[in-house]
């Protein structure tokens, strides 16, 4: 699956996107991302909205190999 990072999430992850192989749920993916990217990323992730193929889903959502997961920090502005 493709994980795409935006704004502060991209800065904390040190990249704009990455390919991941996770068999399981969105919750499993988030645990793996926290482990891989560390404490600073984890703090940013706590404030982010997560979308799977454009939809808001829960941590128990099963992820397909073809999923696109967007990590979206809060955006300022009008």
Rosetta constraint file for C-alpha pairs under 8 A:
AtomPair CA 1 CA 19 HARMONIC 5.61 0.50
AtomPair CA 1 CA 20 HARMONIC 5.34 0.50
AtomPair CA 1 CA 21 HARMONIC 6.32 0.50
AtomPair CA 1 CA 22 HARMONIC 7.88 0.50
AtomPair CA 1 CA 64 HARMONIC 7.22 0.50
AtomPair CA 1 CA 65 HARMONIC 4.95 0.50
AtomPair CA 1 CA 66 HARMONIC 5.07 0.50
AtomPair CA 1 CA 67 HARMONIC 5.01 0.50
AtomPair CA 1 CA 68 HARMONIC 5.90 0.50
AtomPair CA 1 CA 69 HARMONIC 7.58 0.50
AtomPair CA 2 CA 17 HARMONIC 7.01 0.50
AtomPair CA 2 CA 18 HARMONIC 5.87 0.50
AtomPair CA 2 CA 19 HARMONIC 4.62 0.50
AtomPair CA 2 CA 20 HARMONIC 6.27 0.50
AtomPair CA 2 CA 66 HARMONIC 7.48 0.50
AtomPair CA 2 CA 67 HARMONIC 6.46 0.50
AtomPair CA 2 CA 68 HARMONIC 4.82 0.50
AtomPair CA 2 CA 69 HARMONIC 6.21 0.50
AtomPair CA 3 CA 17 HARMONIC 5.42 0.50
AtomPair CA 3 CA 18 HARMONIC 5.35 0.50
AtomPair CA 3 CA 19 HARMONIC 6.18 0.50
AtomPair CA 3 CA 20 HARMONIC 7.07 0.50
AtomPair CA 3 CA 68 HARMONIC 5.89 0.50
AtomPair CA 3 CA 69 HARMONIC 4.70 0.50
AtomPair CA 3 CA 70 HARMONIC 5.93 0.50
AtomPair CA 3 CA 71 HARMONIC 7.43 0.50
AtomPair CA 4 CA 16 HARMONIC 5.93 0.50
AtomPair CA 4 CA 17 HARMONIC 4.23 0.50
AtomPair CA 4 CA 18 HARMONIC 6.66 0.50
AtomPair CA 4 CA 68 HARMONIC 7.38 0.50
AtomPair CA 4 CA 69 HARMONIC 6.15 0.50
AtomPair CA 4 CA 70 HARMONIC 4.86 0.50
AtomPair CA 4 CA 71 HARMONIC 6.15 0.50
AtomPair CA 5 CA 9 HARMONIC 5.38 0.50
AtomPair CA 5 CA 10 HARMONIC 4.60 0.50
AtomPair CA 5 CA 13 HARMONIC 7.60 0.50
AtomPair CA 5 CA 15 HARMONIC 7.24 0.50
AtomPair CA 5 CA 16 HARMONIC 5.01 0.50
AtomPair CA 5 CA 17 HARMONIC 5.62 0.50
AtomPair CA 5 CA 70 HARMONIC 6.15 0.50
AtomPair CA 5 CA 71 HARMONIC 4.99 0.50
AtomPair CA 5 CA 72 HARMONIC 6.71 0.50
AtomPair CA 6 CA 10 HARMONIC 5.02 0.50
AtomPair CA 6 CA 16 HARMONIC 6.64 0.50
AtomPair CA 6 CA 70 HARMONIC 7.73 0.50
AtomPair CA 6 CA 71 HARMONIC 6.31 0.50
AtomPair CA 6 CA 72 HARMONIC 5.62 0.50
AtomPair CA 6 CA 73 HARMONIC 6.93 0.50
AtomPair CA 7 CA 11 HARMONIC 6.49 0.50
AtomPair CA 7 CA 72 HARMONIC 7.58 0.50
AtomPair CA 7 CA 73 HARMONIC 6.85 0.50
AtomPair CA 8 CA 12 HARMONIC 6.09 0.50
AtomPair CA 8 CA 44 HARMONIC 7.11 0.50
AtomPair CA 8 CA 73 HARMONIC 6.45 0.50
AtomPair CA 9 CA 13 HARMONIC 6.03 0.50
AtomPair CA 9 CA 41 HARMONIC 6.83 0.50
AtomPair CA 9 CA 44 HARMONIC 6.22 0.50
AtomPair CA 9 CA 45 HARMONIC 6.94 0.50
AtomPair CA 9 CA 48 HARMONIC 7.92 0.50
AtomPair CA 9 CA 71 HARMONIC 6.71 0.50
AtomPair CA 9 CA 72 HARMONIC 7.01 0.50
AtomPair CA 9 CA 73 HARMONIC 6.33 0.50
AtomPair CA 10 CA 14 HARMONIC 5.80 0.50
AtomPair CA 10 CA 15 HARMONIC 5.27 0.50
AtomPair CA 10 CA 16 HARMONIC 5.06 0.50
AtomPair CA 10 CA 17 HARMONIC 7.65 0.50
AtomPair CA 11 CA 15 HARMONIC 6.71 0.50
AtomPair CA 11 CA 16 HARMONIC 7.97 0.50
AtomPair CA 12 CA 37 HARMONIC 7.63 0.50
AtomPair CA 12 CA 40 HARMONIC 6.34 0.50
AtomPair CA 12 CA 41 HARMONIC 4.86 0.50
AtomPair CA 12 CA 44 HARMONIC 7.27 0.50
AtomPair CA 13 CA 37 HARMONIC 5.79 0.50
AtomPair CA 13 CA 41 HARMONIC 6.00 0.50
AtomPair CA 21 CA 65 HARMONIC 7.23 0.50
AtomPair CA 22 CA 28 HARMONIC 7.45 0.50
AtomPair CA 22 CA 29 HARMONIC 6.34 0.50
AtomPair CA 22 CA 63 HARMONIC 7.91 0.50
AtomPair CA 22 CA 65 HARMONIC 7.88 0.50
AtomPair CA 23 CA 63 HARMONIC 7.32 0.50
AtomPair CA 24 CA 28 HARMONIC 6.07 0.50
AtomPair CA 24 CA 29 HARMONIC 7.57 0.50
AtomPair CA 24 CA 62 HARMONIC 5.74 0.50
AtomPair CA 24 CA 63 HARMONIC 6.12 0.50
AtomPair CA 25 CA 29 HARMONIC 6.48 0.50
AtomPair CA 25 CA 59 HARMONIC 6.46 0.50
AtomPair CA 25 CA 60 HARMONIC 5.44 0.50
AtomPair CA 25 CA 61 HARMONIC 5.22 0.50
AtomPair CA 25 CA 62 HARMONIC 4.26 0.50
AtomPair CA 25 CA 63 HARMONIC 5.36 0.50
AtomPair CA 26 CA 30 HARMONIC 6.22 0.50
AtomPair CA 26 CA 58 HARMONIC 7.27 0.50
AtomPair CA 26 CA 59 HARMONIC 4.86 0.50
AtomPair CA 26 CA 60 HARMONIC 6.19 0.50
AtomPair CA 26 CA 61 HARMONIC 5.63 0.50
AtomPair CA 26 CA 62 HARMONIC 6.44 0.50
AtomPair CA 26 CA 63 HARMONIC 6.26 0.50
AtomPair CA 27 CA 31 HARMONIC 6.29 0.50
AtomPair CA 27 CA 58 HARMONIC 7.95 0.50
AtomPair CA 27 CA 59 HARMONIC 4.30 0.50
AtomPair CA 27 CA 60 HARMONIC 6.19 0.50
AtomPair CA 27 CA 61 HARMONIC 7.77 0.50
AtomPair CA 28 CA 32 HARMONIC 6.32 0.50
AtomPair CA 28 CA 59 HARMONIC 7.85 0.50
AtomPair CA 29 CA 33 HARMONIC 6.16 0.50
AtomPair CA 30 CA 34 HARMONIC 6.16 0.50
AtomPair CA 31 CA 35 HARMONIC 6.32 0.50
AtomPair CA 32 CA 36 HARMONIC 6.14 0.50
AtomPair CA 33 CA 37 HARMONIC 5.96 0.50
AtomPair CA 34 CA 38 HARMONIC 5.60 0.50
AtomPair CA 34 CA 39 HARMONIC 7.23 0.50
AtomPair CA 34 CA 41 HARMONIC 6.78 0.50
AtomPair CA 34 CA 42 HARMONIC 5.31 0.50
AtomPair CA 37 CA 41 HARMONIC 5.76 0.50
AtomPair CA 37 CA 42 HARMONIC 7.42 0.50
AtomPair CA 38 CA 42 HARMONIC 6.17 0.50
AtomPair CA 39 CA 43 HARMONIC 6.28 0.50
AtomPair CA 40 CA 44 HARMONIC 6.52 0.50
AtomPair CA 41 CA 45 HARMONIC 6.00 0.50
AtomPair CA 42 CA 46 HARMONIC 6.29 0.50
AtomPair CA 43 CA 47 HARMONIC 7.21 0.50
AtomPair CA 44 CA 48 HARMONIC 6.62 0.50
AtomPair CA 44 CA 73 HARMONIC 7.27 0.50
AtomPair CA 45 CA 71 HARMONIC 7.59 0.50
AtomPair CA 45 CA 73 HARMONIC 7.47 0.50
AtomPair CA 47 CA 73 HARMONIC 6.17 0.50
AtomPair CA 47 CA 74 HARMONIC 6.98 0.50
AtomPair CA 48 CA 71 HARMONIC 6.22 0.50
AtomPair CA 48 CA 72 HARMONIC 5.15 0.50
AtomPair CA 48 CA 73 HARMONIC 4.18 0.50
AtomPair CA 48 CA 74 HARMONIC 6.31 0.50
AtomPair CA 49 CA 56 HARMONIC 7.97 0.50
AtomPair CA 49 CA 71 HARMONIC 6.16 0.50
AtomPair CA 49 CA 72 HARMONIC 5.06 0.50
AtomPair CA 49 CA 73 HARMONIC 6.20 0.50
AtomPair CA 49 CA 74 HARMONIC 7.48 0.50
AtomPair CA 50 CA 56 HARMONIC 6.49 0.50
AtomPair CA 50 CA 57 HARMONIC 7.76 0.50
AtomPair CA 50 CA 69 HARMONIC 6.94 0.50
AtomPair CA 50 CA 70 HARMONIC 5.68 0.50
AtomPair CA 50 CA 71 HARMONIC 4.99 0.50
AtomPair CA 50 CA 72 HARMONIC 6.18 0.50
AtomPair CA 51 CA 55 HARMONIC 5.02 0.50
AtomPair CA 51 CA 56 HARMONIC 4.86 0.50
AtomPair CA 51 CA 57 HARMONIC 6.80 0.50
AtomPair CA 51 CA 69 HARMONIC 5.65 0.50
AtomPair CA 51 CA 70 HARMONIC 5.12 0.50
AtomPair CA 51 CA 71 HARMONIC 6.87 0.50
AtomPair CA 51 CA 72 HARMONIC 7.92 0.50
AtomPair CA 52 CA 56 HARMONIC 6.50 0.50
AtomPair CA 52 CA 57 HARMONIC 6.84 0.50
AtomPair CA 52 CA 67 HARMONIC 6.58 0.50
AtomPair CA 52 CA 68 HARMONIC 5.74 0.50
AtomPair CA 52 CA 69 HARMONIC 4.53 0.50
AtomPair CA 52 CA 70 HARMONIC 6.46 0.50
AtomPair CA 53 CA 67 HARMONIC 6.04 0.50
AtomPair CA 53 CA 68 HARMONIC 5.14 0.50
AtomPair CA 53 CA 69 HARMONIC 6.30 0.50
AtomPair CA 53 CA 70 HARMONIC 7.87 0.50
AtomPair CA 54 CA 68 HARMONIC 7.99 0.50
AtomPair CA 54 CA 69 HARMONIC 7.92 0.50
AtomPair CA 54 CA 70 HARMONIC 7.72 0.50
AtomPair CA 57 CA 61 HARMONIC 6.24 0.50
AtomPair CA 63 CA 67 HARMONIC 6.39 0.50
